[in-house]
Amino acid sequence: MIGRLAEGLPPNHLPDERPVLMAPRLIELCFQTAGLWEIGQTGRLGLPWRVESVSTLRSAEAAQGRVMAVVQPRSDGSFDAKVVDQKGHLLVNLAGYRTAETPVAVGGGVLARLRSALG
């Protein structure tokens, strides 16, 4: 599953000149992309529960062109993800992402449209 980061987003945090240690929007892109895959495949809506490891290798500001998360499900139900820019530079590497199921059901019409869009 591939998710693309929206362009023209407002500042990540305020004041925006303060540094951050990780790349919160890029990590969230991994979570959102994995979440769409999970809903489309299982109908299950999950929230972030745990991550085995995450590394930020480049900032979003250093990205060249579009930024995308490439998410792969593991056989144990967790996900691995890489965030890359259009030139193929690795920005974030996330391993072993798991979700916790919410009591919120994904509606039939929404689920059908999502599954149709995912092919």
N, C-alpha and C positions, 0 to 999 in steps of 0.2 A: 504494500500500500504506500502510495506517495502523497504527501500533503505539502502544499505550497504556502509559504508565509505571505500574508497579505502585505502589500506595499502601502506606504504613506501612513503608517500607524503613528499615533501620538507617542510622546516620550514614554519609555518603559517605567520610569519612576521619577519622582520630583524631590529635590532638584535634579534634573537630568545630568548635570555635570559631575555628580558624585559617582565614583566608580563602584562597580559590582564585581564580585569574585567569579560568578558563573554567568550564564546567558539565560535568564529566566524565560524570555519569549521563545528562544530556540528549544529549550527543554519542554515548555508548554506545547510547542508545535509537535513534539514527539508524543506527548500525552494525548493530544487531540486526534492525531492521525491514528494512533493505536486504538483510541476509543471508537472512532468511526468504523474501523475494521471489526472490532469486537461487537458493536451493535449490529452491523450488517451480517455478520456470520452467526451470532448467537441470539440476537434480540436483547442482550444483556447490557444494561447501562452501568458502567463502573467508574469509580473515582480513584485517583491515584492513592495507592496504598504503600508500595515500597519500590525501591530501585536498588539493584545490587551495586551498580557503579555508574558514575557519569563523569565525563571529562570534557572540558571546554578547551578546544585547541586554537580557535580563532574567534574574534568577536563578530557580531552581526555587522558592525560597521566596516569590517575588513572584507566582507563578502563581495564577490564580484558577480553581479547579475542576480537572477532569481535565487531564492533560498528554498530548499525542499528537505523534508524529512522522509527518509526511506525506512519503513518499518517492516520488520519480519517477525511473525509469530513463532514462538518456540513450541516444541511438542509438550512442554510442561505447563502451557497456558500463559507464560510470560512473553514479553516482547523485547527485541533488540532494535535499536534505531540509530541511524546516522543522519546528521544534518549536513548537507553539502550545498555549496553554491553552484551556480551555472557552469563554472570552470572546473568543477569536480573537487574543489578544496574541501577537506573535512573540517567542519566547524565544531560539531558536538558528537561525541560517541556515548550512547546510553545503553546499558545492558541490564537485562533482568527486570524490566518494568512489569509490575503487577497491579491489578486494580482490585478494589473492594466493591462488591455488588451493592447497588442502591435498591431501595424498595420501589423506586419509580419504574413503572412499566413503559416500554417504548410502544407507542400506539401503532396499530396495524397499518394505517395509511402512511404514517411517517416511515415505518419500517419497510413497507413495500416500495416506497419511492427511493429510499436509500439503497435497498438491494438492487433496484433497477439501475440506479446511477452507477453502482459499483460493478455492474455487469455480471 
